[in-house]
């Protein structure tokens, strides 16, 4: 995930999500089972509007909830937690562009 900010002096925020294999196996497969529309789109990468960021964060929370009781998914849950935490600290009004993929 790459977030560029409106302020020229503010560094872009890069949030690694997962390797391609892990994303496909764990993120996308579970997201599809849950009927989540956004997360599968990120496998190939897309621009996301700032207004859609709350929906993306909601899907991350739903994915986390689905994986949290599976001990084998602990690294994925930890990654999701760090992404949600980082996104929660970003002021949406300061975002110029979001690319996830």
N, C-alpha and C positions, 0 to 999 in steps of 0.2 A: 504494500500500500504506500503510495506516495502522495503527500499533501503539500501543495505549494501555497504560500501565503501571499496576500496582497502587498504587504510591506516588503519592499525590495531588500531591506537589510535583515529580514528574518529568514533563517535557513529553512529549507524544506524539511519536512518530517517524513522519514522512511521507516515504515513498520513492517518487518518481515512477517509473513503469515505462515508459510509452510513450504516444504519442498514439493515439487510437482507430484511425486508419488504419494506422499502423505495427504496432500490436498485432495487428490482424486479419490484415494481410498477412504479417508476418514471424514473429511469435510464435505465433499460433494455427495458421497453416497448417503450419508446421514441427512444432509440438507434436503436431498430429493425425497427421502422417506418422510421427512417432516413437512414437505410441501413448501419449502422456503424458496422463493424465486430469485433472490439476489445472489446468494453464495455460489450457486453453480456457474453464474455468469462470470465470476472472477477467475475461473480457471483459464480462460483465454485472455482476460483483461478488458476492462471497460472504464470509461470516465463515469464518475458518479456526481450528480448534482449535490450541492451542499444541502438542499432541502430534503434529499433522500438519505442523508447520513443517519438520522434517527431510526429509519426503517432497517438500515444495514446493521446498526448497533443492536436493534431488537432481534434480528436474525442471529447475530453472534451470541446473544444471551440464550436464545432458544437452543442453539447448537450446543452451547456449554451445558445447559440443563440436561440435554439428552445424553451427553457423554460423561458427566461428572461421576456417575456411579460405576463406570467401567474402569477398573484399575489400569488397564492397558492404554487408556486414553489420557492418562495424567499429563503427559507432555503437551498434548493438544489443548487440554483445558487450561494449563498454565499459560500457553501462548495466547489463547483467547482472552484470558484475564488481563494479560499485559497489554493487549491491543485495546480492549475496552477501557482500561485505566488511562492509557495514553490519549485515546480519543475523547475521554471525558474531560481532559485538561485543555483541550483545544477549543477556542472560542470560534463558533461557526462563522461569525461576521468577519473574521480575519482570514478565512480560507478563500483562495482564488480558484483552486482546482484540486480535484481528487481523482486519482487513478488507482484502481485496484486490479491487480492481476499478477 
